[in-house]
Amino acid sequence: MSLFPAYSQDKEEDDNTKKENLAGPSWLNYPCNALSEQKAISLSTSSESEKCHAQQDSKDDQKRKQKKKSLKKTKRQHSVSDNGSNKLFILDTEGNSGGNLVKQVKLTKPVYTGSRTSQPKKKRRKKSKRYFSGMNNKNEEMEDLQSSSSTLEVDEFLKRTEEFNKKLRLEPNNTSLWLEYVRLQDHGVGTKIGKSEKKLSILRRALEENGESEELLNEQMTIYETIYPFEKVSSEARSLLTKYPHNPVGWRWLIQATQCSLSKMTAPGVIQAYEHVLEGMHRIRHHNTPAFLDNILRCMMFLRQAGLWEQLWLLIELYLELTYTTAGSGAFKVNIEIPEQEIQSLEDTVLTSGLTLGALWLRIEHLRECVHFIPTIDSPDPQRTVFVDDLSGLLFPLGSGTYSRLMCLALVTLKVPPLPMTEAFYQYVGLKTIPWSLDSVEISLTANMVNKGIMNLDSRYLEACQELLIGPQYLNRGRIGAQEFLEGVDKLFNCCINNCAQEDVPSLLAWQVRWWSYIFQHSFNASQDLDLSKQFRTKAKALLKKHRQCLPLYTEYALYEAQVGNLEVSLKVFETALELQQPPLIAGRDRRDICALYKEYVELLLRNNFVTNRDKVIKVLTAMSFGEPIKNIVPNEDLTERALERLSHITTEIVREFKENDNMTEEITALRQVAIVSEPVSWLSCNAWFLYITKGVWKGCEVSRARWQTISSHVISTKSPLACVMLVFIFRTKLLSEQEQELITKENARQRIINFLNRLTKETFAERCPLIWRLALQSTSTLSMEEIKRTFFLAVEKCPWIKILYYEAAKMLPEDLAQIQDLLVEKELRLHITPEELEILREDFPEENKIISNDTVEEVKNLGANLPEGR
C-alpha cells in the first residue's frame, strides 16, 4: 500500500477504481474514510434523492477543482516524474485512486489526513483607519468599567436616589432638582453608555412635568450627542421642534448637528443650516427674541473662526444698516486703504527666503490673513469679492428691543472685548451660551482690568497670550495689518455711536475709551508706536468736548490719563466731573453714574498712595454721603460720624430692597445696565473703604491658602470655558515658578500641564473650546509625532470648523502638510493661497535669488511670530 492515498505503485488499480469513485467527490476519497466493502455495497442501494444530491455535489466539486488549479501546482512540488518513474509513488493525474470508497456527505473542507502540504498564505488587507477611529477602544472600555474616585457606595447611592424620588414627588416642577438627580448618575457604577441611558430615562420623566424647560431639553440633547451619532441627534432635534417649535433648544441643536459633525461639516453647508434656522424662527414670529440674536451671533462667530472675514464684515454692515437706517444708505460703510504694494514686497521677501514649501505656505497664508478682512471688488482673489445676494438668506428684520444688543454682537465679533468684563456683560452679549466662542485671547486679556481696587495685580500669567493671537488683530502693532484692522474697527465703533439710540450713547462712549485704554495697556510693542497714547488721548478729548454732560465719559477719560502716567490731570478731571453734579446725590437722576465716579476716584487715590491720601479720601466720601461739593466739606470727628451713620442707613436700605425683591440681580434689558457699574456695587464698595479707613473694620479678608486641587476643582465646577482658560494660564505660571525654585523638574511640569489640559478636553462644557484645544496641541509639541497627530485629530473631531487648529498642526507636522491642506479644502474653509498657486509663485523667482540673508530671516520670523512654535 502506498504511503499517500493520492499515489499508488500500480497503475492498473487506478483504472479499476476509477468507475467506483464516480458517485462521490474525489477529494473526499481517503482511506481513512473508507468503509468495508460490504458496507459500501449496502449503502449503494440508497434512495434516488441521495443520488441526485451526490451528483450535484460532484458537479460543484469539479467546478471548485477548476478554480483551484493554480493551487494544485504549488502542492505538487515533489520530486517525481510525469510518467511515474519514481518507485515510491507516482502522480495521480486522474484524481480517483484509492480503495473501495463509499459516498460521503458534502463537507466544507477536506478531512485532515495527518499529512502536511505547503499552501500559499493569503495576504490579509490591512483595514485603513480614517483619522483615529478605533485606536483607543480598549482604553475607553477600561475607563468606562473603572470606578472613579467619586463613585458612591451602593447603599449610599440607593439612599440618595430614594431621597431624590421623595423630593421630586413633592416638587415635580423643580428643574434644578431634576438636574441634580441626573448628575447623581455619574457617581454610580456602570459604563458610560449605561449611565447615559439612565439619565435619559430620568429626563423623559422630568419633561413630562416640565415640557418647556430649556435646561432639561438642553441636557437631554447633550447626552444624545455623547452616545449617538449626529444623524440621530439631528432627527431628535427635528422631533423636538415638532413638539416645541418655540423652544430655542431644538433650533440650536439642529445647527450643531451639522456644524460639529466631522463628516458632514462644510462651510457652505453650515451657512445653509443657519439660513434654514433663521428662516424657520422668522416664520413663527421669533425674530424679536433673544434666541434669534443668539443664532445670529453664532453665525457671525462661525464665519470668523472659519476664516470667512469678508462675509462676516459685509454681514455686520448689512444688519446694522437695515436696523438703524435704510438699505443702501452706506451709513456703516468702512473704507480702509490696504497697503497692497507693501504686502507684495513682503511676499517676495518670503518667497526668496529659501524656506521649505510648508513654511512658505504658512507665512504667506498668515500674511494675507492679517490684511484681507474687508470685501473688495477689484481683487484677483475671487473669495474677496462678496455680494449682498450671497448673504441674503441670513438677513431678517429685527424687533426694536434688540437694537442695542445687535451693536454689541457686531463689536464683540470684531474682537472688541466687553468692557468691563463682568458676568452680566458677558451674559448680555450672549458669549456665555457659546462654549466654542473662545478662539483668541482678546477676552482673556481683560482679566487685569476688572475690579483692580487698590492692588496692583500680578499679570505675569498673561504674558503667554501673545503667542495665541490670531490675525487679523490689533494688539501686536508691529505686525502687518494691525494698524489697518484697528482703524476699521474704530471707524465702525464711531458709526455705531453716531447712529444708535440716545440712551445708549453714554454706554458706548465709555466702552470705546475703555477699549483704547485696553489696547494701550496690552500692546506688546508700544515702544515702537510712541504716538499711540497721543492718538487715543486726542480722540478722547474730542469726545469729551462734544459730550460735556456724560459722566461715564469723564470717568473713563480720567482713568486713561492715570494709566498713561498723568496722575495730576486724572485727579483734576475727576474733581471737575464731581462739581458738575449740583443736586444732592440721593435726589439725582444719574445715581449709577455718580456712584461709579466716586468709587473710581477713591480707589485711584488709595492705589496711588494709601497713607498720604487717607484724609482726602475721608473728605471725598463725606461729601458723597451728604451730596455736597468736596470744597464745602471741612472734616472733623462729628461730621465723620454723621457721614458714617448716613452711609450705613443707605446701605441698609439697599440690602432691604434686595431682600424684598428676592433677587440680588436686576433683569438686564439695556446696555446701560452692563456697561456702567451698578449703583449698589459702587455704593457698597465706597462704604467698605470708609469703614476700613475710619474704624479699621475689614471682615472676611483672611487669605485662604487652599490646595491647588481644591481651587482647580472649584473652577471646573463652574463649567465656564473662560474660567478654565484663565486657570490654565495661572497653572502654567505656577509651574514655571516652581521650576525656577527647583521644586519640580521641567519634564514633570510639562507632564502636569499636559494631564491638566487632557482633563479639560474631556469635560462636556470645555470639549469644544478652541483655545483649550490649541493649548493642548501646543503642549504636545515635544512629544512623539503620533501623539501630536492623535491630539490634532481629536481637536478636529470636536471643532472641525476652527481654521487655526489646522495651522497649528501644519506648523508641528510639516510632513503631513498635504493631508492638512486637503482637509482645509474638503471643509471649504478660507484658503488665501493654494499649494498650486504657491508653486507657480516660486517658479517666477530664479534659484540664485532664493538665498537666506540675516535681514530676510528676521523679517520672516516677524511675519510668523503669531504662529505656534515648532518642535
C-alpha positions in Angstrom: 0.0 0.0 0.0 1.3 3.5 -0.8 2.4 6.0 1.7 -0.1 8.6 0.5 -3.7 7.9 -0.6 -3.2 10.0 -3.7 -0.5 7.9 -5.1 -0.1 4.2 -5.9 2.5 1.9 -7.4 0.2 0.0 -9.6 -1.4 1.9 -12.4 -3.9 -0.8 -13.1 -5.5 -0.4 -9.7 -6.2 3.2 -10.6 -8.1 2.1 -13.7 -10.1 -0.4 -11.8 -11.2 2.0 -9.1 -11.9 4.8 -11.5 -15.5 3.8 -12.1 -16.3 3.1 -8.5 -15.5 6.7 -7.4 -17.8 8.5 -9.8 -20.5 8.7 -7.1 -18.6 10.9 -4.7 -16.1 13.8 -4.7 -12.6 12.8 -5.5 -11.0 14.9 -2.8 -13.0 13.0 -0.1 -11.8 9.6 -1.1 -9.2 9.0 1.5 -8.5 5.6 3.1 -9.2 6.9 6.5 -12.8 7.5 5.4 -13.2 4.2 3.6 -15.5 1.6 5.0 -15.6 -2.1 4.4 -16.6 -3.4 1.0 -19.8 -5.0 2.3 -20.9 -1.8 4.0 -20.2 0.1 0.8 -22.4 -2.3 -1.2 -25.3 -2.0 1.3 -25.1 1.8 1.2 -25.1 1.8 -2.6 -28.8 0.9 -2.6 -29.8 4.3 -1.2 -32.7 6.4 -2.4 -32.8 8.3 -5.7 -32.8 11.6 -3.8 -29.5 10.9 -2.3 -28.0 10.0 -5.7 -29.2 13.4 -7.0 -27.6 15.2 -4.1 -24.4 13.3 -4.6 -24.3 14.1 -8.4 -24.9 17.7 -7.7 -22.1 17.7 -5.1 -19.8 16.1 -7.6 -20.5 18.8 -10.1 -19.9 21.5 -7.6 -16.7 19.9 -6.5 -15.5 19.7 -10.1 -16.2 23.4 -10.5 -14.3 24.1 -7.4 -11.4 22.0 -8.7 -11.2 24.1 -11.8 -10.8 27.3 -9.7 -8.1 25.7 -7.6 -5.8 24.5 -10.5 -3.3 27.2 -9.6 -3.1 25.9 -6.1 -2.6 22.3 -7.2 0.6 23.4 -9.0 2.1 24.5 -5.7 1.0 21.4 -3.9 2.8 19.1 -6.5 6.3 20.4 -5.8 7.6 16.8 -5.1 10.5 15.3 -7.0 8.6 12.9 -9.2 8.4 12.4 -12.9 5.4 12.8 -15.1 5.4 9.1 -16.2 5.6 7.8 -12.6 9.2 6.6 -12.8 9.6 7.1 -9.1 9.3 3.7 -7.4 7.9 5.1 -4.2 4.9 6.8 -5.7 3.6 8.2 -8.9 1.5 11.2 -9.9 -2.2 10.6 -9.8 -3.4 12.5 -12.9 -6.9 11.2 -12.7 -7.6 12.0 -9.1 -9.6 8.7 -8.5 -7.1 6.4 -6.8 -7.7 4.5 -3.6 -9.7 1.5 -2.4 -13.4 0.9 -2.4 -14.9 4.1 -1.1 -18.4 5.0 -0.2 -20.4 8.1 -0.8 -19.7 10.9 1.6 -21.8 13.9 2.7 -20.7 17.2 1.4 -18.2 19.0 3.6 -16.9 22.5 3.5 -13.2 21.4 3.5 -11.3 18.1 3.1 -10.8 15.9 6.2 -7.4 16.2 7.7 -5.3 13.1 6.8 -2.3 13.8 9.0 0.0 14.9 6.2 1.1 18.5 5.7 1.4 20.2 2.4 2.7 23.6 1.7 0.0 26.0 0.8 0.4 29.7 -0.1 -0.7 32.0 2.6 -3.4 34.6 1.7 -2.4 38.1 2.3 -4.8 40.0 4.5 -5.6 43.5 3.7 -5.0 45.9 6.5 -8.1 48.0 7.2 -7.3 51.6 6.8 -8.4 53.6 9.8 -9.8 57.0 9.0 -8.3 59.6 11.3 -8.0 57.9 14.7 -11.2 55.9 15.0 -10.9 52.7 16.8 -7.4 53.2 18.1 -8.3 53.7 21.7 -11.4 51.5 22.1 -9.7 49.2 24.7 -8.6 52.2 26.8 -12.0 53.7 26.6 -13.7 50.5 27.7 -11.3 50.2 30.6 -12.1 53.7 31.6 -15.8 53.0 31.5 -15.5 50.0 33.7 -13.1 51.5 36.2 -14.8 53.1 39.2 -13.8 56.7 39.6 -12.8 58.2 42.9 -16.2 59.9 43.1 -18.2 56.7 42.9 -20.5 56.2 45.8 -21.1 53.0 47.7 -24.2 51.1 46.6 -26.1 51.7 49.8 -25.3 55.4 49.8 -26.3 55.7 46.1 -29.6 53.9 46.8 -30.2 56.1 49.8 -29.7 59.3 47.8 -31.8 58.0 45.0 -34.7 57.4 47.4 -34.3 61.0 48.8 -34.5 62.4 45.3 -37.6 60.4 44.5 -39.3 61.7 47.6 -38.4 65.3 46.9 -39.4 65.1 43.2 -42.9 63.7 44.2 -43.4 66.9 46.2 -41.7 69.3 43.7 -42.1 67.8 40.2 -41.6 71.3 38.6 -38.3 71.9 40.2 -35.9 71.7 37.2 -32.8 72.2 39.3 -33.7 69.2 41.4 -34.2 67.1 38.3 -30.8 68.1 37.0 -29.1 67.2 40.3 -30.8 63.8 40.1 -29.4 63.4 36.6 -25.9 64.3 37.7 -26.1 61.8 40.6 -25.9 59.0 38.0 -22.3 60.0 37.3 -21.4 58.7 40.8 -23.0 55.3 40.2 -21.4 52.1 38.9 -21.6 51.2 35.3 -20.4 52.1 31.8 -20.7 55.5 30.2 -23.5 54.3 27.9 -25.4 52.7 30.8 -25.2 55.8 32.8 -26.4 57.9 29.9 -29.4 55.7 29.3 -30.3 56.1 33.0 -30.0 59.9 32.6 -32.2 59.9 29.5 -34.9 57.9 31.3 -34.9 60.4 34.2 -35.1 63.3 31.8 -38.1 61.8 30.0 -39.9 61.7 33.3 -38.8 65.3 34.0 -40.0 66.5 30.6 -43.5 65.1 31.2 -43.8 67.6 34.0 -41.7 70.4 32.5 -42.0 70.2 28.8 -40.9 73.7 28.0 -37.8 73.7 30.2 -34.7 74.8 28.2 -32.3 73.4 30.8 -33.8 69.9 30.7 -34.1 69.9 26.9 -30.5 71.1 26.5 -29.3 68.4 28.9 -31.2 65.7 27.0 -29.6 66.8 23.7 -26.2 67.0 25.3 -26.5 63.4 26.4 -27.8 62.3 23.0 -24.6 63.8 21.5 -22.3 61.8 23.7 -23.7 58.4 22.9 -25.4 58.7 19.5 -24.1 59.8 16.0 -25.0 63.2 14.7 -27.7 61.7 12.4 -29.6 60.6 15.4 -29.0 64.0 17.1 -30.4 65.8 14.0 -33.5 63.6 13.9 -34.1 64.1 17.7 -33.7 67.9 17.2 -36.3 67.8 14.4 -38.7 65.8 16.6 -38.1 68.3 19.4 -39.0 71.2 17.0 -42.2 69.4 16.1 -43.3 69.2 19.8 -41.9 72.6 20.9 -41.4 74.9 17.9 -41.0 78.0 20.1 -38.2 76.5 22.2 -34.7 77.6 21.0 -33.0 74.4 22.1 -34.3 72.5 19.1 -33.1 75.2 16.6 -29.7 75.4 18.2 -29.1 71.6 18.1 -30.3 71.4 14.5 -27.4 73.7 13.6 -24.9 71.9 15.9 -25.7 68.5 14.3 -24.2 69.9 11.1 -21.5 72.2 12.4 -20.0 69.8 14.9 -20.1 66.7 12.7 -16.6 66.0 11.2 -18.1 64.0 8.3 -20.9 66.5 7.4 -19.4 69.8 8.2 -18.5 72.1 5.3 -18.6 75.9 5.5 -21.4 76.4 2.9 -23.4 73.6 4.5 -23.2 75.2 7.9 -24.2 78.6 6.5 -27.2 76.9 4.8 -28.2 75.4 8.1 -28.1 78.9 9.7 -30.3 80.2 6.9 -32.8 77.4 7.4 -33.0 78.0 11.2 -33.3 81.8 10.9 -36.0 81.4 8.3 -37.9 79.0 10.5 -37.7 81.2 13.5 -38.8 84.2 11.5 -41.7 82.2 10.1 -43.0 81.6 13.7 -42.5 85.3 14.7 -39.4 84.7 16.8 -37.3 87.4 15.2 -37.7 89.7 18.2 -36.5 87.3 20.8 -33.0 86.9 22.4 -32.8 83.4 20.9 -32.9 84.9 17.3 -29.9 87.2 18.2 -28.1 84.2 19.8 -28.2 82.4 16.5 -27.0 85.5 14.6 -24.1 85.7 17.0 -23.3 82.0 16.5 -23.3 82.5 12.7 -21.0 85.5 13.0 -18.6 83.6 15.3 -18.6 80.7 12.8 -17.7 82.9 9.9 -14.9 84.4 11.9 -13.4 81.1 13.1 -13.7 79.6 9.6 -11.6 82.5 8.2 -14.5 84.0 6.2 -13.8 87.5 7.2 -15.1 89.1 4.1 -18.5 87.6 4.5 -18.5 88.5 8.2 -17.7 92.1 7.7 -20.4 92.5 5.0 -23.0 90.7 7.1 -22.3 93.1 10.0 -22.6 96.2 7.8 -25.9 94.9 6.3 -27.5 94.1 9.6 -26.5 97.5 11.2 -27.7 99.3 8.0 -31.0 97.6 7.9 -31.6 98.0 11.6 -30.7 101.7 12.2 -31.0 103.3 8.7 -32.3 102.2 5.3 -30.9 99.7 2.9 -28.2 101.1 0.7 -27.6 104.2 2.9 -23.9 103.3 3.4 -24.0 104.7 7.0 -21.9 101.8 8.3 -19.6 101.5 5.2 -16.0 101.5 6.3 -13.2 102.5 3.8 -9.7 101.4 4.6 -6.7 101.7 2.5 -4.9 98.3 2.3 -1.1 98.7 1.5 -1.1 96.2 -1.4 2.4 97.3 -2.5 3.9 96.6 0.9 2.2 93.3 1.1 3.5 92.3 -2.3 7.1 93.2 -1.3 6.8 91.2 1.9 5.5 88.2 -0.1 8.5 88.5 -2.4 10.7 88.5 0.7 9.2 85.3 2.0 9.4 83.6 -1.4 13.1 84.4 -1.7 13.9 83.3 1.8 14.8 79.7 0.9 12.4 78.2 3.4 10.7 74.9 2.8 7.4 74.7 0.9 5.4 74.1 4.1 7.0 77.1 5.9 6.4 79.3 2.8 2.7 78.4 2.7 2.2 79.1 6.4 4.0 82.5 6.2 2.1 83.7 3.1 -1.2 82.4 4.4 -0.7 84.2 7.7 0.4 87.4 5.9 -2.7 87.6 3.7 -5.0 86.6 6.6 -3.9 89.6 8.6 -4.7 92.2 5.9 -7.5 90.7 3.8 -10.5 91.1 6.0 -12.7 93.6 4.2 -14.5 92.6 0.9 -13.4 94.3 -2.2 -14.3 94.2 -5.9 -11.1 94.8 -7.7 -9.1 91.9 -6.4 -7.6 88.9 -8.3 -8.8 86.7 -5.4 -12.5 85.8 -6.1 -13.1 84.9 -2.5 -12.5 88.6 -1.5 -15.5 89.6 -3.7 -18.7 89.1 -1.7 -22.1 90.3 -3.0 -25.3 91.1 -1.0 -27.1 88.3 -2.7 -24.6 85.8 -1.2 -25.8 86.7 2.3 -29.5 87.4 1.6 -30.5 84.2 3.2 -29.1 85.4 6.6 -30.8 88.8 6.6 -34.1 89.2 8.5 -35.7 92.2 10.2 -35.2 92.6 13.9 -37.5 94.0 16.6 -36.8 97.3 18.3 -36.0 95.6 21.6 -32.9 94.0 20.1 -31.1 97.1 18.6 -28.7 97.8 21.5 -27.6 94.2 21.7 -27.1 93.9 18.0 -24.3 96.6 18.2 -22.7 94.6 21.0 -22.7 91.5 18.9 -21.1 93.3 15.9 -18.3 94.8 18.1 -17.6 91.6 20.0 -17.4 89.6 16.8 -14.8 92.0 15.6 -12.7 91.2 18.7 -13.7 94.1 20.9 -14.0 92.6 24.3 -16.9 93.5 26.5 -15.6 96.1 29.0 -16.0 96.0 31.9 -15.6 92.2 31.6 -18.2 91.2 34.1 -20.5 88.2 34.3 -23.5 90.4 33.5 -21.9 91.9 30.3 -20.6 88.5 29.2 -24.1 87.0 29.5 -25.8 90.0 28.0 -23.8 89.8 24.8 -24.5 86.0 24.6 -21.0 84.6 24.7 -21.8 82.6 27.9 -24.1 80.3 26.0 -21.5 79.5 23.3 -18.8 77.2 24.6 -16.8 77.4 21.4 -16.6 81.3 21.3 -13.0 81.4 22.7 -10.6 81.0 19.8 -8.4 84.0 20.5 -7.1 85.8 23.7 -8.6 89.3 23.4 -11.2 88.5 26.1 -8.7 86.7 28.3 -6.5 89.8 28.5 -9.3 91.7 30.2 -8.5 89.9 33.5 -6.2 92.5 34.8 -8.6 95.4 34.0 -11.6 94.2 36.2 -12.0 95.5 39.8 -8.5 96.4 40.5 -9.3 98.1 43.8 -6.2 99.4 45.4 -4.0 96.4 44.5 -1.5 96.3 41.6 -2.3 92.9 40.3 0.3 90.5 39.1 -0.5 89.8 35.5 2.6 87.7 34.5 0.4 84.8 33.8 -1.0 86.6 30.7 2.4 87.0 29.1 2.0 83.9 27.0 -1.1 85.3 25.3 0.9 87.0 22.6 1.6 83.6 21.0 -2.1 82.9 20.8 -3.2 85.9 18.8 -5.0 85.2 15.5 -5.0 87.5 12.5 -6.4 89.9 11.8 -5.6 91.5 15.2 -4.8 95.0 16.6 -2.8 94.3 19.7 0.6 93.4 18.2 1.2 96.7 16.5 4.4 95.6 14.9 2.7 93.1 12.7 1.4 93.7 9.2 -2.3 94.6 9.1 -2.7 95.5 12.8 -3.0 99.3 12.1 -5.5 98.8 9.3 -7.6 96.4 11.4 -7.6 98.8 14.3 -8.6 101.7 12.0 -11.5 99.6 10.5 -12.9 98.6 13.9 -12.6 102.1 15.4 -14.4 103.6 12.4 -17.3 101.1 12.8 -17.4 101.9 16.5 -17.9 105.6 15.6 -20.6 104.7 13.2 -22.5 102.8 15.9 -22.2 105.8 18.3 -23.5 108.2 15.6 -26.5 106.1 14.7 -27.6 104.4 17.9 -30.4 105.5 20.3 -29.6 108.4 22.5 -29.9 106.4 25.7 -27.0 104.1 24.5 -24.6 106.9 23.6 -23.0 107.2 27.2 -22.5 103.5 27.4 -20.9 103.2 24.0 -18.7 106.2 24.6 -17.4 104.7 27.9 -16.9 101.4 26.2 -14.9 102.9 23.4 -12.5 104.8 25.8 -12.1 101.7 27.9 -11.2 99.8 24.7 -8.5 102.4 23.9 -7.1 102.0 27.3 -7.2 98.2 26.9 -5.2 98.5 23.6 -2.6 100.7 25.1 -2.1 98.5 28.1 -1.8 95.3 26.2 0.1 96.5 23.1 3.0 94.1 23.0 5.4 96.6 21.4 4.1 100.0 22.4 7.7 101.3 22.4 7.6 101.0 18.6 4.5 103.1 18.4 5.0 106.1 20.7 2.2 108.2 19.3 -0.4 105.5 20.2 -1.3 107.1 23.5 -1.4 110.6 21.9 -3.8 109.4 19.3 -6.2 108.0 21.8 -5.8 111.0 24.1 -6.7 113.4 21.3 -9.7 111.3 20.4 -10.9 111.1 24.0 -10.6 114.9 24.4 -12.6 115.5 21.3 -15.4 113.2 22.6 -15.3 115.0 25.9 -15.8 118.4 24.3 -18.7 117.0 22.3 -20.4 115.3 25.2 -19.8 117.5 28.2 -22.6 116.1 30.4 -21.6 112.5 30.0 -20.3 111.4 33.5 -19.2 107.9 32.4 -17.0 109.5 29.7 -15.3 111.7 32.3 -14.7 108.7 34.5 -13.1 106.7 31.7 -11.0 109.6 30.4 -9.6 110.3 33.9 -8.7 106.6 34.3 -7.0 106.7 30.9 -4.9 109.7 31.9 -3.8 107.9 35.1 -2.8 104.9 33.1 -0.5 106.8 30.7 1.1 108.5 33.7 -0.7 111.8 34.0 -2.0 111.4 37.6 -2.5 115.1 38.3 -4.6 115.5 35.1 -6.6 112.5 36.1 -7.4 113.8 39.5 -8.4 117.2 38.1 -10.8 115.5 35.6 -12.4 113.6 38.5 -12.9 116.7 40.6 -14.3 118.6 37.6 -16.8 115.8 36.9 -17.9 115.8 40.6 -18.5 119.6 40.5 -20.9 119.1 37.5 -23.4 117.4 39.7 -25.2 120.1 41.6 -28.3 118.4 43.2 -27.8 116.2 46.2 -26.8 112.6 45.4 -29.9 110.9 46.8 -32.2 113.1 44.6 -30.1 112.9 41.5 -31.3 111.0 38.4 -27.9 109.6 37.5 -27.1 107.9 40.7 -25.5 104.9 38.9 -23.0 107.2 37.1 -22.3 109.3 40.2 -21.6 106.3 42.4 -19.3 104.8 39.8 -17.5 108.1 39.6 -16.9 108.3 43.4 -15.8 104.7 43.5 -13.1 105.0 40.8 -11.9 108.3 42.3 -11.5 106.9 45.8 -9.7 103.7 44.6 -7.4 105.8 42.4 -6.3 107.9 45.4 -5.8 104.8 47.6 -4.0 103.0 44.8 -1.6 105.9 44.3 -0.6 106.4 48.0 -2.7 104.9 50.7 -1.2 106.8 53.7 -0.9 110.2 52.1 -4.3 110.3 50.6 -6.2 108.9 53.6 -7.6 112.3 54.8 -8.5 113.2 51.3 -10.5 110.0 50.8 -12.4 110.7 54.1 -13.3 114.1 52.8 -14.5 112.8 49.4 -16.6 110.1 51.0 -18.1 112.5 53.5 -19.1 114.8 50.6 -20.6 111.7 48.8 -22.8 110.8 51.9 -24.2 114.3 52.1 -24.4 115.0 48.4 -22.3 118.2 48.8 -19.4 119.5 46.7 -16.0 118.4 48.0 -14.8 122.0 48.6 -17.6 122.7 51.1 -16.5 119.8 53.4 -14.4 120.5 56.4 -13.6 117.1 58.0 -14.0 116.6 61.8 -14.9 113.7 64.1 -18.5 114.7 64.5 -19.0 115.2 60.7 -17.3 111.9 60.0 -19.5 110.0 62.5 -22.6 111.5 60.9 -21.4 110.6 57.4 -20.8 107.0 58.6 -24.3 106.9 60.0 -25.8 108.2 56.8 -23.8 105.7 54.7 -24.9 102.9 57.0 -28.5 103.9 56.7 -28.4 104.0 52.8 -26.6 100.6 52.8 -29.3 99.1 55.0 -31.9 100.4 52.6 -30.1 98.8 49.6 -29.8 95.4 51.3 -33.5 95.6 52.4 -34.6 96.3 48.8 -32.7 93.3 47.6 -34.3 91.1 50.2 -37.8 92.3 49.4 -37.3 91.7 45.7 -35.8 88.2 46.5 -33.3 88.8 43.7 -29.8 90.1 44.0 -29.5 91.0 40.3 -31.7 93.1 38.2 -33.2 92.0 34.9 -30.9 93.1 32.1 -32.8 94.9 29.4 -30.5 97.7 28.3 -26.8 98.2 27.5 -26.5 100.8 30.2 -27.1 98.2 32.9 -24.0 96.2 32.0 -21.7 98.9 30.6 -21.8 101.0 33.7 -21.1 99.5 37.2 -24.3 99.1 39.1 -25.2 101.6 41.8 -25.3 99.0 44.7 -21.8 97.7 43.8 -20.3 101.1 43.8 -22.1 102.3 46.9 -21.1 99.2 48.9 -17.5 99.5 47.8 -17.3 103.1 49.0 -19.0 102.2 52.3 -16.4 99.4 52.8 -13.5 101.7 52.2 -14.9 104.3 54.6 -15.3 101.8 57.4 -11.8 100.4 56.8 -10.2 103.8 56.9 -12.1 105.3 59.9 -12.8 102.2 62.0 -10.3 99.6 60.8 -13.2 97.2 60.2 -12.4 94.7 57.5 -14.3 91.5 57.7 -13.7 88.5 55.6 -10.3 89.5 54.3 -8.4 86.4 55.5 -6.2 84.8 52.9 -7.2 81.2 52.3 -4.3 79.1 51.2 -6.3 76.3 49.7 -4.6 73.4 47.9 -4.3 73.7 44.1 -6.5 70.6 43.6 -9.3 72.3 45.6 -9.0 75.5 43.6 -9.0 73.8 40.2 -11.9 71.5 41.1 -13.9 74.6 42.2 -13.2 76.5 39.0 -14.0 73.5 36.8 -17.3 73.0 38.7 -18.4 76.5 37.4 -18.5 74.9 33.9 -17.1 78.1 32.4 -14.7 77.7 29.5 -13.3 81.2 30.1 -12.6 80.4 33.7 -10.8 77.2 32.8 -8.7 79.0 30.2 -7.6 81.5 32.9 -6.9 78.6 35.2 -4.5 77.1 32.6 -2.6 80.3 32.3 -2.3 80.6 36.1 -1.3 76.9 36.4 1.4 77.3 33.8 2.9 80.3 35.6 2.7 78.4 38.9 4.7 75.5 37.4 7.3 77.8 35.9 7.8 79.5 39.3 8.2 76.1 41.0 10.6 75.1 38.2 12.8 78.2 38.9 12.9 77.3 42.6 13.9 73.8 41.6 10.8 72.3 43.3 9.9 70.4 40.2 11.7 69.3 37.1 11.0 70.5 33.6 9.7 67.2 32.5 7.4 66.9 35.5 6.0 70.4 34.9 5.3 69.7 31.2 3.6 66.4 32.0 1.4 68.0 34.7 0.2 70.7 32.3 -0.5 68.1 29.6 -2.5 66.0 32.1 -4.5 69.1 33.2 -5.3 70.0 29.6 -6.3 66.5 28.8 -8.7 66.6 31.8 -10.3 69.7 30.5 -10.8 68.4 27.0 -12.8 65.5 28.4 -15.2 67.8 30.2 -18.5 68.3 28.3 -18.6 72.1 28.7 -15.0 72.5 27.5 -14.6 69.8 24.9 -15.4 72.3 22.1 -13.4 75.3 23.3 -10.9 76.1 20.6 -8.5 77.9 22.9 -8.2 74.8 25.2 -7.5 72.6 22.2 -4.9 75.0 20.9 -3.1 74.9 24.3 -3.4 71.1 24.4 -2.0 70.8 20.9 0.9 73.1 21.7 1.7 71.2 24.9 2.3 68.1 22.9 5.0 69.7 20.6 7.8 67.9 22.5 6.1 64.5 22.3 6.1 62.0 19.5 4.6 62.6 16.1 1.9 60.0 16.8 0.8 61.8 19.9 0.7 65.2 18.1 -1.5 63.6 15.3 -3.8 62.0 17.9 -4.3 65.3 19.6 -4.9 67.1 16.3 -7.4 64.6 15.1 -9.3 64.7 18.5 -9.4 68.5 18.2 -10.6 68.4 14.6 -13.3 65.9 15.5 -14.7 68.3 18.2 -14.1 71.6 16.3 -13.8 70.8 12.6 -14.5 74.5 11.5 -11.7 76.1 13.6 -9.2 77.1 11.0 -6.4 78.0 13.4 -6.2 74.3 14.5 -5.1 73.3 11.1 -2.4 76.0 11.1 -1.2 74.7 14.5 -0.9 71.2 13.1 0.8 72.3 9.9 3.5 74.0 11.9 4.2 70.9 14.0 3.6 68.3 11.4 5.3 69.5 8.2 5.4 66.0 6.7 1.6 65.9 6.9 1.1 69.3 5.3 -0.6 67.8 2.2 -3.2 65.9 4.2 -3.9 69.0 6.3 -4.4 71.1 3.2 -6.7 68.5 1.8 -8.8 68.7 5.0 -9.0 72.5 4.6 -10.2 72.2 1.0 -12.6 69.4 2.0 -14.2 71.5 4.7 -14.2 74.5 2.3 -12.6 76.8 4.9 -10.9 80.0 3.8 -7.7 79.5 2.0 -5.7 82.6 0.9 -3.2 80.7 -1.2 -3.3 77.1 -2.5 -0.3 74.9 -2.9 -0.6 75.0 -6.7 -0.6 78.8 -6.6 2.5 78.8 -4.3 4.4 76.6 -6.7 3.7 79.0 -9.6 4.9 81.9 -7.5 8.1 80.1 -6.6 8.8 79.4 -10.3 8.7 83.1 -11.0 11.9 83.6 -9.0 15.3 82.3 -10.2 17.2 80.0 -7.9 20.1 82.5 -7.4 17.6 84.9 -5.7 16.5 82.2 -3.2 19.3 83.0 -0.7 18.7 83.4 3.0 20.2 86.6 4.4 20.2 87.8 8.0 17.7 90.6 7.3 15.4 88.2 5.4 15.4 85.7 8.2 14.5 88.4 10.7 11.6 89.6 8.5 10.3 86.1 8.0 10.4 85.4 11.7 8.4 88.6 12.4 5.8 87.5 9.8 5.3 84.2 11.6 5.5 85.4 15.1 1.9 84.7 15.8 2.1 81.1 14.7 2.7 78.3 17.2 6.3 77.4 18.0 7.8 74.4 16.2 9.1 71.3 17.6 
